[in-house]
Amino acid sequence: MSYLPYAVAAWLFLIGLYGVISSRNLVHLIICVGVIQSSSYVLLLAVGYRTGAAAPVFVDIPVGTRAVDPVVQALMLTDVVVEVTVVALLLALAIQVHKRHGTLNPDELRKLKG
Amino acid sequence: MTRRIRQRFFLISAAALALCFVWGYADLPPFGHVSSSYANIVNAISVPQRHITDAVTAVNFDVRGFDTLGEEFILFTSVLGVILLMRRTKDEPAGDHEDKAPGRKVPPVSDAVRVTTLLLMAPTILFGWYIVVHGQVTPGGGFQGGVILSSAPLLLYLCGSYPKFRGAAAPRLIEIAEALGAAGYILIGGACVALGGLFLENLLPLGTTGTLTSGGMVPFINLGVGLEVSGGFTLILLVYLEELMEEKE
């Protein structure tokens, strides 16, 4: 059981990648990119977790209490906000693709290129 | 490359990648037993040396403040990209800013929704700023508070019509707020250099631990990030809603 969170992160990455490769719709593809990104959240939090440790907020616990890794949590926090805007950017690209070519299917897009 | 060949190709490379995962994880200590000396140091110094009780904020805006500057600008450029991509080109007609669905009437917003969203408006804004300014004391800060703040104008959209939302969101003002927030981070860092310190070195008095003014520069950086994130998210909402209005014509 002690390696389960790492396995979940790997699984999320691979299943997201499969979604990207087999996708027939750009919106679906963008959500799959989001799934790949969420594997990084699981991995970061899993690496920072320590059994029985407190949250790294020293308001009502004395300094020196065993706490989990604050560095990976800080990474994840900005990651979440940045991911949302990157997804918004990708969706804007998808809207432009639909306006120009009338389709969201990546396979049909390649045919258009000739 | 047909779909079948592509999927077979993926299966082979996915198996290889899975092996890489196993190889990479093999040397990792089991879940819950990873120990990083960097984490121990940050946890030990954030209160005595920085007067910041939330170690995550200490990492984000003080110890690794320079990295957060980079992450903030990923956000800034993404928002810029969304606005550029979604701008109206000359051959596209301008929307008339009214909710319309083809072939059916849009039911009016019920009074219950109107009253509830209007009542929620002020608490949402207050809560957003509360989270922004308490970043150095408890979990929170500019990123989280900014997202909460940007949901306030969305409540207006829910309770009324799009023109009201657009009026309240005041795109020009929001753009200025977002730019100020982004520039503020660099200006604060530059001010440190001008005062003879290093870029983003915490030069201000550290204040009393556990109060709003503790942490030296951190509250100011948090305010800037809060402005940037709330401005950026509101702009994205505006741009997408504008697009929705055009689609429905």
Contacts between the chains, C-beta under 8 A, distances in Angstrom:
chain1	res1	chain2	res2	distance
A	1	B	31	7.9
A	2	B	30	3.5
A	2	B	31	4.7
A	2	B	32	6.9
A	2	B	33	7.8
A	3	B	25	6.5
A	3	B	30	6.4
A	3	B	31	6.3
A	4	B	31	6.9
A	5	B	31	5.2
A	6	B	21	7.9
A	6	B	25	5.0
A	6	B	28	6.8
A	6	B	31	6.9
A	10	B	18	6.7
A	10	B	21	4.2
A	10	B	25	7.6
A	13	B	17	8.0
A	13	B	21	7.9
A	14	B	14	5.5
A	14	B	17	6.6
A	14	B	18	6.4
A	17	B	10	7.5
A	17	B	14	6.9
A	17	B	17	7.8
A	18	B	10	6.4
A	18	B	14	6.9
A	21	B	6	6.2
A	21	B	7	7.0
A	21	B	10	4.8
A	22	B	3	7.4
A	22	B	6	7.9
A	22	B	7	6.2
A	22	B	10	7.7
A	46	B	31	5.9
A	47	B	28	7.7
A	47	B	34	5.4
A	48	B	34	7.2
A	48	B	36	7.8
A	48	B	39	7.1
A	49	B	31	6.6
A	49	B	32	5.6
A	49	B	34	7.4
A	50	B	32	5.9
A	50	B	33	7.2
A	50	B	34	7.1
A	50	B	35	7.2
A	51	B	32	3.5
A	51	B	33	6.8
A	55	B	139	7.6
A	56	B	42	7.8
A	56	B	43	5.7
A	56	B	46	7.9
A	56	B	54	7.4
A	56	B	55	3.7
A	56	B	56	6.1
A	57	B	53	6.2
A	57	B	54	5.1
A	57	B	55	7.0
A	57	B	56	7.7
A	57	B	138	6.2
A	57	B	139	6.0
A	58	B	43	7.9
A	58	B	46	7.1
A	58	B	47	5.1
A	58	B	53	4.8
A	58	B	54	8.0
A	58	B	55	7.0
A	59	B	53	4.8
A	59	B	54	7.9
A	59	B	137	6.6
A	59	B	138	6.1
A	59	B	210	6.6
A	63	B	43	8.0
A	63	B	44	7.0
A	63	B	47	4.7
A	63	B	48	6.6
A	64	B	44	6.9
A	67	B	43	5.0
A	67	B	55	7.0
A	68	B	39	7.7
A	69	B	34	7.4
A	69	B	36	5.6
A	69	B	39	3.8
A	70	B	39	6.3
A	70	B	42	5.5
A	70	B	43	6.4
A	70	B	46	7.7
A	70	B	55	3.8
A	70	B	56	4.7
A	70	B	58	7.1
A	70	B	59	5.3
A	71	B	36	7.0
A	71	B	38	5.8
A	71	B	39	5.5
A	71	B	42	6.4
A	71	B	59	5.4
A	71	B	64	7.7
A	72	B	39	8.0
A	73	B	56	4.9
A	73	B	59	7.9
A	74	B	56	4.9
A	74	B	57	7.9
A	74	B	59	3.9
A	74	B	60	4.5
A	74	B	64	7.0
A	74	B	68	8.0
A	77	B	56	6.6
A	77	B	60	6.8
A	77	B	141	8.0
A	77	B	143	5.9
A	77	B	144	7.5
A	78	B	60	6.9
A	78	B	68	6.2
A	78	B	71	4.3
A	78	B	72	7.8
A	78	B	143	6.2
A	79	B	71	8.0
A	80	B	143	7.9
A	81	B	75	6.4
A	81	B	143	4.7
A	81	B	146	7.7
A	81	B	147	6.6
A	81	B	229	6.2
A	82	B	71	5.8
A	82	B	74	5.0
A	82	B	75	5.4
A	82	B	78	7.4
A	84	B	233	7.7
A	85	B	74	7.7
A	85	B	75	5.1
A	85	B	78	3.9
A	85	B	79	5.9
A	85	B	82	7.5
A	85	B	232	6.5
A	85	B	233	7.7
A	85	B	236	6.8
A	86	B	74	7.5
A	86	B	78	5.4
A	88	B	78	6.8
A	88	B	79	7.8
A	88	B	82	5.2
A	88	B	236	4.9
A	88	B	240	7.6
A	89	B	78	4.6
A	89	B	81	4.7
A	89	B	82	5.2
A	89	B	85	7.4
A	92	B	81	7.1
A	92	B	82	4.7
A	92	B	85	4.1
A	92	B	86	5.2
A	92	B	239	7.7
A	93	B	85	6.2
A	95	B	85	7.5
A	95	B	86	6.9
A	95	B	243	6.6
A	96	B	85	5.6
A	107	B	3	7.3
